Amino acid sequence: MRKSLGLLEIKGLASAILVADAMAKTASVTIVGIETCKGGGWQTIKVVGDVAAVQASLSSGCELAKRHNAFVAMKTLSRPDQTIMDTWGTPVKKAELKKPKTTPPKVEQAIEPTDVQKTENSEPVLENAPVIKNESVSKNEPVSEYDIVVEEVIAENQPPASVEATCNLCGDPLCERVKGEPHTKCIHNTKVK
């Protein structure tokens, strides 16, 4: 049996969610999505299912939308072409999140056990020691947890880079007045409050 596509346009997102919930509970249909239209705050609810189920859910959604003064238009496509179903009747798939790959530091060459020699300081030294490319760690100072915590605290205590002024009268970032509010809310207002 072929599926049917139902479209219901209403005003407002809150009404669209309310009507879509009622439509899904009324009949055995699948809500494909709620799409925002340009201008006027209209929303299009798309449902897919059997012809009778789609018509029943659209009529119940239409009645609920009319009660809330949000109804705009309604249309049922009984047996749409496959290209229409592919375009309008399938939900939009979200892109999968890619996990960042962590790679270990690069080693120039392998260590052989016969390459170890002792120096005057009685510390073993490798003749063909691997070179680890990691510029963030210095050779003399080991990184401790304290250093990392201190860097995080310093970063948290720094002031924000730039603060925009919301008051169009004084232009002071400390003024809490927003454009459109009374002039008396400006901290630089010279009139008696």
SULNORVEN-V38593 format. One record per helix or strand. SS is the DSSP state (h for helix, s for strand). FROM is the first residue (numbers start at 1). LEN is the number of residues. If there is no record, write none. Layout:
# SULNORVEN-V38593
ss: {SS/SS}
from: {FROM/FROM}
len: {LEN/LEN}
This chain:
# SULNORVEN-V38593
ss: {s/h/s/s/h/s/h/s/h/s/s/s/h/h}
from: {4/13/29/42/51/71/82/107/113/116/124/132/145/183}
len: {8/14/8/8/17/7/7/1/3/3/3/1/13/3}
